[in-house]
Amino acid sequence: MVFSDPFFLFLFLFLFLFLPLFLVAYLLAPQALKNGLLLLASLIFYAWGEQV
């Protein structure tokens, strides 16, 4: 198991950066903006994972 592998960097960034920031933003967002926030977060997540 090599921790310098790009997969582990992605996992680290997801667990300790993207996920907490998204969860805080989602919990603080008003009800009317939650669907838009979910859409934006999913687009960022899928674009980030799909390296072209």
Secondary structure as UniProt FT lines:
FT   TURN            3..4
FT   HELIX           6..13
FT   HELIX           14..18
FT   HELIX           19..28
FT   HELIX           31..33
FT   HELIX           34..49
//
